[in-house]
C-alpha cells in the first residue's frame, strides 16, 4: 500500500491538482513536476517516518527486555509489511483498475482501460494507512500489553 502523506499528491493529480497548479504557475508545476517531487521525497520521508515508531518501541519496552522487545517489534514490522502486500492484493481485487492492453502482433485491443474506481481506491488506501496504525496504538495503549 502506498503511504498516507505521499498518496495525497497522487490523489490530487487524479482529481485535477496538476491541471490547476500548471495553470497557476504557467506550466512549471505540472503532473511531471509533482511526480518527480513525490518520488524524490518518498524514500527519505519514509525512513524519517519510522523514527517515532522506533522511539515508541524503545519507550514501551520493559527495562530488562529492551533488546528482546525491540527484536519482537521488528518482527511485527515485517509482518505488517507482509500484511500490507496482502491488503494491496485484496484492495486491487475489490477496486478494479486496468490499463489498456493491446496484442503486440495485431494491435487489437485485448483489455480496455478502466480507471473509474482509481479515485476511491486511492482515498481508501490513504484512510486505511492513517487509521490502522492509530487504531493499533490505541488498542495497545488501552490493553494489558501496555508497559507502565
C-alpha positions as CSV (number, residue, x, y, z in Angstrom):
1,X,0.0,0.0,0.0
2,X,1.0,3.5,-0.7
3,X,2.0,5.7,2.3
4,X,-0.5,8.2,3.5
5,X,1.3,11.5,3.1
6,X,2.8,10.5,-0.2
7,X,-0.5,9.3,-1.6
8,X,-2.0,12.8,-1.3
9,X,-0.2,14.2,-4.4
10,X,-1.3,11.2,-6.4
11,X,-4.9,11.7,-5.3
12,X,-4.6,15.4,-6.1
13,X,-3.3,14.6,-9.6
14,X,-6.1,12.1,-10.2
15,X,-8.7,14.8,-9.3
16,X,-7.0,17.6,-11.3
17,X,-4.5,19.2,-9.0
18,X,-1.8,19.1,-11.7
19,X,-4.1,21.0,-14.1
20,X,-4.8,23.6,-11.5
21,X,-1.1,24.1,-10.5
22,X,0.0,24.0,-14.1
23,X,-2.4,26.8,-15.0
24,X,-1.5,28.8,-11.8
25,X,2.3,28.5,-12.3
26,X,2.4,28.9,-16.1
27,X,3.1,25.2,-16.7
28,X,6.0,24.9,-14.3
29,X,4.3,22.8,-11.6
30,X,2.6,20.2,-13.9
31,X,2.0,16.5,-13.4
32,X,5.6,15.5,-14.2
33,X,6.9,18.1,-11.7
34,X,4.6,16.8,-9.0
35,X,5.5,13.1,-9.8
36,X,9.3,13.9,-9.6
37,X,9.0,15.7,-6.3
38,X,6.8,13.0,-4.9
39,X,9.3,10.3,-5.9
40,X,12.2,12.3,-4.6
41,X,10.6,12.8,-1.2
42,X,9.1,9.3,-0.8
43,X,12.2,7.4,0.3
44,X,13.8,9.8,2.8
45,X,10.4,10.7,4.3
46,X,9.5,7.0,4.6
47,X,12.7,6.5,6.6
48,X,12.1,9.5,8.8
49,X,8.6,8.4,9.4
50,X,10.0,5.3,11.1
51,X,11.7,7.3,13.9
52,X,8.5,7.9,16.0
53,X,7.7,4.2,15.8
54,X,11.2,3.3,16.9
55,X,11.0,5.7,19.8
56,X,7.6,4.4,20.8
57,X,9.0,0.8,20.8
58,X,12.0,1.8,22.9
59,X,9.8,3.8,25.3
60,X,7.3,0.9,25.7
61,X,9.8,-1.8,26.3
62,X,10.4,-3.1,29.8
63,X,13.9,-2.1,31.0
64,X,15.2,-5.6,31.4
65,X,13.9,-6.8,28.0
66,X,14.7,-3.8,25.7
67,X,16.7,-5.9,23.1
68,X,14.2,-8.8,23.0
69,X,11.2,-6.4,22.9
70,X,12.8,-4.4,20.0
71,X,13.5,-7.7,18.1
72,X,9.9,-8.8,18.5
73,X,8.6,-5.5,17.4
74,X,10.9,-5.5,14.4
75,X,9.4,-8.9,13.5
76,X,5.9,-7.4,13.8
77,X,7.0,-4.6,11.5
78,X,8.0,-7.3,8.9
79,X,4.6,-9.0,9.5
80,X,2.9,-5.6,8.9
81,X,4.8,-5.2,5.6
82,X,3.6,-8.7,4.5
83,X,0.0,-7.9,5.5
84,X,0.3,-4.7,3.6
85,X,1.2,-6.7,0.4
86,X,-1.8,-8.9,1.0
87,X,-4.0,-5.9,1.7
88,X,-2.9,-4.4,-1.6
89,X,-3.8,-7.6,-3.4
90,X,-7.3,-7.7,-1.9
91,X,-7.9,-3.9,-2.4
92,X,-6.9,-4.4,-6.1
93,X,-9.4,-7.2,-6.4
94,X,-12.1,-5.1,-4.7
95,X,-11.5,-2.0,-6.8
96,X,-10.9,-3.0,-10.4
97,X,-8.5,-0.8,-12.2
98,X,-7.0,-1.9,-15.5
99,X,-4.8,-0.3,-18.2
100,X,-5.2,-0.8,-21.9
101,X,-3.5,-3.9,-23.3
102,X,-3.1,-4.5,-27.0
103,X,-1.9,-7.5,-28.8
104,X,1.7,-6.8,-30.0
105,X,1.3,-8.7,-33.2
106,X,-2.1,-7.4,-34.4
107,X,-2.5,-4.2,-32.4
108,X,-6.0,-5.4,-31.4
109,X,-7.4,-4.2,-28.1
110,X,-7.2,-7.1,-25.6
111,X,-8.2,-5.3,-22.4
112,X,-9.7,-1.8,-22.4
113,X,-8.5,0.8,-19.9
114,X,-10.8,1.2,-16.9
115,X,-9.8,3.8,-14.3
116,X,-13.2,4.7,-12.9
117,X,-12.5,3.1,-9.5
118,X,-9.0,4.5,-9.1
119,X,-10.0,7.6,-7.2
120,X,-11.9,5.7,-4.5
121,X,-9.1,3.2,-4.3
122,X,-6.6,6.0,-3.6
123,X,-8.8,7.5,-1.0
124,X,-9.4,4.1,0.7
125,X,-5.7,3.4,0.8
126,X,-5.0,6.8,2.3
127,X,-7.7,6.4,5.0
128,X,-6.6,2.9,5.9
129,X,-2.9,3.9,6.0
130,X,-3.8,6.6,8.5
131,X,-6.4,4.8,10.6
132,X,-4.9,1.3,11.0
133,X,-1.7,2.4,12.8
134,X,-3.6,4.8,15.0
135,X,-6.1,2.1,15.9
136,X,-3.3,-0.3,16.8
137,X,-1.6,2.2,19.0
138,X,-4.9,3.0,20.8
139,X,-5.7,-0.7,21.3
140,X,-2.2,-1.4,22.7
141,X,-2.2,1.6,25.0
142,X,-5.6,0.5,26.4
143,X,-4.7,-3.1,26.8
144,X,-2.7,-5.2,29.3
145,X,0.2,-5.1,26.8
146,X,0.9,-1.5,27.7
147,X,4.0,-1.0,29.9
148,X,3.8,1.4,32.7
